[in-house]
Amino acid sequence: MSNEGHHRRLLARAPLGFGVMSNIAGLAKLAYGMKFIRDVGILQLGKAVALVVGFVGSVVFARILGPENYGLYAIVAAFAGIVSSFINFGVWSTTVNLISKAIGRQDREEVRNIIIYFLKVTLLVTNVLWLLVVIFAPQLVTLVYGDVSLANFLRLNVLVNISAVSFLLLSLTYQVFRNITKLIFLETTKKILAVSVSIIFVAAGFGVAGIFYGLLITELIFLIVSIVLLSRIANSFPLFPSFEEVVKNFWQVRISKYLKFSLQIAADKNLNNFVVDAPTFMLGILSTPEQAGLFKVAHSIGTLPKIFSSNISRLLATVFPLKDSQDPGSLKIYYKKVAKWGTMLTFGMVAAVFIGTLLFFRLLYGQEYLPALPALYIVLGTNLLLGYAVSFSPVIRTMKKMAASIGLNVLALILTILIGLIAIPKFGALGAAFSMFGWFFVSIILIFKIESWLKS
């Protein structure tokens, strides 16, 4: 019997206590060896640090700003997310995917061309559109919210996005060339610095703008750091083009060559982003900033079980297609195992957050945020299918069911908006939490559809 078949039988017979992480680790080790396991461990460690830092920042901001001003921050961030979805061309995911394939072929010219594609789309398309948002920010926020005072906050948020291009390229490069240690060190350092500087500005009396000042200053610092590191990176990665090569070939690379693939990815991801941002966006229109602040706290805590799922999903995104190509039919076994143990892990994490909230919420956030608790528990309930959801994207992409995923995201968005329109005017933050069940209902449909696809 082959090692692959033996491992598959072991998975099928794994005892109850083996756990989802053991199964996932086994898959990763089989596919990539200990280096991949170490990389995933580093990713999880970095995410844990970022989680702690971000949580501390959210508590400080919430306590100093109060529900109303913290709600303004949430509204502007959600609105910027909605705008971003309209000008996101999927360039990041496309670049990671295509460069990884080019590296596998040792095709240096293609690596150069894809990096130029990333820079051209980001600098000449995305950032130009962001500059238009800066110019027309007063008209946009007045049209949507009827409050021109939000314009400067939106402009600051946009400037943060514009300044991120060099760091995005640097982190992308470290990821595809598998220098995970440096990647996580830089990302974690940036997170710590951003939160720390923002806290200083907020504590100094700059209010909501202080958060954006901290983010912008940090982004500008890392813009310079990234340019310096990128100028030296070709010495470490010979496949990476020099600055002179990029400049020389910049206008020769056609965007259209890669744009179709980008747009397919962007359509699915942007719809998902709409679903995520829609509740807070609608709160800004249909309710008050105070309710948006309460929902921001509820959402931040209620979605904690999802924090570590992204790295597992990233792992499955490579393991699922690899195993499916090596052993047709194995995808069903791996999917069911992850769903089984992932569900058990999810229930444990949801219970832990629930208990932690009962014990520490009042101490951390204070009396004025207690009205957020009902919304928090509703948001927490929407995570109960996370054990299945962590596999959704990897399975869909492996089985090439992107059209179905786009259709279901459209349905989720429609349900989210309809529930929000009915519930938010009456219940505020609690209504926004109820609107999150739009994706919960669609997830149930998707579970049955995946089961059907796996049987056929």
N, C-alpha and C positions, 0 to 999 in steps of 0.2 A: 504493500500500500504506500502511496506517495505521502510525503510530509503534509502536502496540502489537504489530501483526503483525511489523513489522521487528525489534523488540526480541526477540520470541519466536524468530524465525529465527536471530538472532545467538546467542542462548543455545544453541540446538540445535547450532550449528556451532562453539561456543567451543573454542579450542585447549586442549590438555592443560595448559599452564602458566597458564591464565587464573585458576584457583583458585576455591575456594568463596567466599572473602570478596569477590572481585571480582563474582561473580554475585549474591551477596546484596546487596552495595552497589548494584549496578545496579538490582536490583528495588526497593530502598528509594528510590533517587533517582527512579526512574520514578514511584513511588507518591506520594512526599511531598516531594521536592526536597531541597536541601542542608541545610535546618534539621533534617530527620529524620536525615540522615547525621551531622550534628554532634551531635545528641542521643545517637545510638547510640555515637559515639566517646567522648562524655563518660561515658556509662554504663560503657563498657569500661575507661576510665581509672580511674574510681572503683572498679570491681571489682578491677582490678590492684592498686591501693593497698590495698584491703581484704584481698586475698589475701596480700600481703606482711606486713601487720600481723598478720593472723590466724596465719600460719605462724610468725612470730617468737614470738607468744604461746604457740602450741602447743609449740614447742621449749623455751621457758623453763619452762612448767608441767610438761612431761614430765621435764625434768632435775631440777627442784627437788622435785617431789612423788614421783617414782619410779613404776614401773609400777602398784603396788597402789593408791596414793592417786589417781593419775591415772585409774585404772580406776573408782574410786568416782564421780569426777566424770562419767565417760562413762556409767555405769549410771544415775545420777540424771537426767542430761540426756535419755537415751533414754527413761526411764520417764515423765518429764514430757512428752516428745513423744507417747508412746502415749496418755497421759491427755488431752493437748490434742486429739488426733484425735477423741475421744469428745465433746468440747464445742466443736468447731469447726463453725460453721454456714455456712462459705463466705462470710462477710459481706464480707471484703476483696475477693475476686474479683468478687462480685456488685455491690458498690458501684462499683468501677472501671468495670465493663462498663456499668451503667445510667447512671451519671453522664456517661460519655463520650457516650452516645447523647443524653442530655438537653442537654448542651452543644452538640452538633451541631444540635439543634432550637432552641437559645437559650431553653430552657424553665426559667426561674429557679425557678418553684414546684416543679417536679419535682426539680431539684438540691437544693433545701432539704429536700424530703421524704425523699430518699434519704440525705442526710447524717444526718437525724434517725433514719432506720431503722438506719444504722450505729451511731449512739450508743446507741439503745435496746437493740439486740441485744448490743452489747459491754458496756454498763454494767449492764443489768438481767438479762441472761441469762448471757453468758459469764463476766463477772467474779463474779457471784454463785456460779456453779458452781466457779470457782477458789477462792473463799473457803471453800466446803465442803471442797475438797481441803486447804486450809490446816488446817482444823479436824480433819479425819480423816486427816491425813498419817501419824501413827504406826500407825494401824490398816491403812492401805493398804500401806505399805512392809513391815510385819510379815507381812501376808497374802501378799505376793508374794515377798519376799526373806528373811523371817524375821529382819530386822535393823532394830530400831527406831532405831538411830543415824543412819540415812539420812533420818529424818523432817525434821530441821532443814534439811538441804540441799535437800530437796524444797520445803519452805516458802519458802526464799529464792528458789528458781527460780520459784515461783508468784508471789511478790511482784514479781519482775521483769516477768512477763507482765501482771499487773494494772496496773502503773505505765505501761505502754506505750501506753495508749489515745490520749492527746493527740498523741503523736508519730506514731502510725499514721495519725490523721486528717490531720495536717499533711503527711506524706509522700504520702498518697493525693491530697490537694488539689494539691500541686505536680506530681504525675504527670499527673493528668487535665487540668490547665491548662497542661501542657507547659513548666513552669519547671524543666527538668532540671538546670540548673546549680546552683540553690539546693538541689534535692533531693539531688544527689550530694555537694555540699559538706557538708550536714548529716549525711548517712548516713556519709560517710567520717570526719568529725570525731568522730562518736559512736563509731565503731568504734575509732579511735585512742585516744580517751579511755577506753573500756571496757577495752581490753587493757592500757593503761598503768596504770590504777588497780588492776586485778586483779593485775598483776605486782608492784606495790608491796605489796599485801596478802599475796600468797603469799610474797614474799621476806622480809616482816616476820614470818613464822612462823604465819600464820593457816591454813595448809594448804588443803584443798579449799574450805572456806568462804570463803577469800580471793577465789577466782574469783567466787563469787556476790556477795560484798560489792562487788566492783568493778563488776559488771554492774548491781547494784541502785542504787548511788550514781549511776552514769552515767544510768540510766533516770530517776531522780528529777530530776537536773539538766535533762535534756531534756524532762521533763514540764513544768517551769516555762517553759523556753525556748519550747516548742511552744504553750503557752497564750498567751504574750505575742504570738507571731507570728500565731496564729490570730485574735486580737482585732483585728489590723490587716489581715488578708488581704483583707477585702472591699474595701479601698481599691484593691488591685491587680487583683482579679477581681470585677467587678460582679455576676456570676452567683452568687457565693458569699454565703450568707445571713449576716446579722448575728447576734450572740449573742442579742439581744432576739427576733429572729424565731424562732430555734431554740427558745428557752424558751417563747415564746407558743404555738407549734404542736406542742410536744413530745408531748403526750398525744393529739393529733388524728390522727397518722400511725399507720396500722395495720401492724404487723409482717407480718401474714398476706399482705399485698399482694405482698411481694417474697420471702417465705420459701420458697415452692416452688422457685423458681429457685436460691436459695441452697443448698437441700438437695441438689439435683441436682449442683451443682458440688462441694459438700462431700463427698458420697459417693465420688466418683471420687478427689478429692485426698486424702482421709483414708485410703482404702485404699492409695494410693501411699505415704503417710507411714508406714503400718503396715509395709509391705514394707521401707522404708529403716531404720526403728528396730528391727525385729524381731531382727536378729542380736545387737546389743548388749544388748537387753532379755533375750534368752534366755541370753546369757553370764552375766548377773547371777544367773540362777536355776540354770543347769546347770553353771557353771564357777566361776572365782574372779575377784575384782577385778583381780588381776595380769594375767590373760588378757584381761580387758576393757580394761585400759590398753594392752596390746600391740595389740589390735585397733583401739583408738581412733587410735593412731599409724598403723597400716597403712591404715585407712580414710581418714584425713586426707590422706595422701600419695597413696594409690592412686586417689582420686577427683579429683585435681587437673585431669585433662583435662576434667572437667565444669564447671570454674569459669566458663569464658567462654561455655558453650553456652546459658546461660539468657537472655542478651541476644539471641542469634541466634534462639532460640525465640520470644522476645517479638516480635521483628521479623516472623518468619514468621507469627505469630498474626494479624497484620493484613494482611500481603501476600497470604497464601494465599486468604482469603475474598474480598479485593478483586479479585484477578486471576481467581478462579473465576467471580465474578459478571460481570466485564467480558468474559471470553473463556472460555466453557465448553470444557473440554478442556485448558486451559493448566496446570491444577493438576498433571497427570501429568508435564509437562515440567519444571516448577519443582521438584517433589518429587524426580524422578530426578537433576536437576542438583545439588541440595543434598546428596542421599545420596551421589553420586559424589565430589564434591569434599570433602564433609564427612568421608567415610571416609578419604580421603588425608590430610586434616589431622589426623584422630584418630590414625592410625597414627604420624604424625610426633610428636604430643604424647605418646603413650604411650611411644614410643622415647626421647624427651627425658627424661621422668620416670624411666624405667628406668635410663638412663645416669647421670642426676643422683643417683639413689639409690645406685648402685654406688660413685660417687665421694665422696659427702658424708654418707651416712646415719650412719656410725659417728662422724664428727666432730661432727655436730649433736646426735644423740640419745644417744650413748655406748654402751658395751659392753652394758649391761643391757637395751637395747631391740633387740639383734640378733635375738632369737627372733621378732620381728615381721616380719622380711623375707619368709619364705614366704607369710604371709597377705597382705602388701603386694603381692606379685607376682600372687597370685590375684585380689585386688581390682582390680588394674590390668588384668588380662585381661578382667574383666567390662565394661570400657569399649570394647571393640573394635567394638561395634555403635553407638557414640555418633553416628557420621555419619548413621545412620538415625534413631536415637532423638530427635535434636534436632528432627525434624519430626513425631514421633508426635502430640503434643497438637494442634498447629495443623491437621494433616490430619484428625484425628478430629473436631475441632470444626467444621471447614469442611464435612465430609461428614455431620455429624450422626450420628455412630456412638458416642454416649456409652454406650449400653447395652452395646455390645461391649467398650468400654474398661473399664467397671466389671467385667464378667465376667472379663476377662483379668487385671485387678488382683486379683480374688479368687483366681484360679488361681495367680498369682505368689505371693500371700501363703501359700496352702496349701503350695506347693512349698518356699518359704523355711522355713516352720515344720518341715515334714517332714525336709528336709535338715539343718536345725539340730538337731532332736531326735536325729537319728542321729549327726551328726558332732561337735557341740560337746562332749558329755561326754567323748569320747575325744581330740579334737584341740584343744579350747579355741579360741584366736583363729583358728587355721587352719580349724577347723570352721565358725566364724562366716563366714569368707571364702567357704568353699564354699557356704554357704547363700545367698549373693548370686547364685549361678547360677540361683536360682529365677526371678528377673526376666529373666535372660539368655535362658533357654530360652523364656520367654513372648514376649520381644522377637522371637525368630526366627519364632514363630507370627504375631506382629503384622505383621512385614514381608511375609509371604506374603498375609495378609488384606488389607493395604493395596493390594498389587499387584492382588489380585482385585477390590477395590472400584473401583480406578482404571480397570480394563478394562470394568467394567459400565456 
